[in-house]
Amino acid sequence: MKNISLFPHFLRTAGQLTGLAAWQTGRLFRKAAASALESVQEVLRAEVQKGNVQLVRDFLTNKALPAVRTLLLERMTARLLVRLGLRGALASSVVGWILPLVLEQLIKTGQRMGIFDKLRSSASVQEATARLEDLKTATWKRLNPDYGSGATVLPDDAKFPPELPPKT
């Protein structure tokens, strides 16, 4: 029987080869996910700037022709391979699991936010590009949540909490 692991094998072995523990490979995942998301955005943004907003919307809603889907996925894959800087089987393995994951999260986020209807109604390329940027930001928050940190950006005129006296 095959042993199924929740942690991808290649990421575990990559972590072992670099001397990282399993919890330290989160940085590697974030880097791969950010590269994949940026690669997807570059391809979609380029198509929108060419005037193919309908094609982008069809791709994201899975209504595009198979040849169009294949072409866009090949472009995304090529950009991601260049961004990651990996070679061989490791590169294809990383792209094989990170790109579908990022696209799935992108589509789920777009459906939840109603971006596809907004893309249909957007009249200009600038509006469509702004919608794609909003989609990218929301997808990144979904891929890389910041749970429990409590970190907030304070305005410039905010008062800092009083300093505690030193312990004796």
Beta strands, then each sheet from edge to edge (+ up, - down):
end
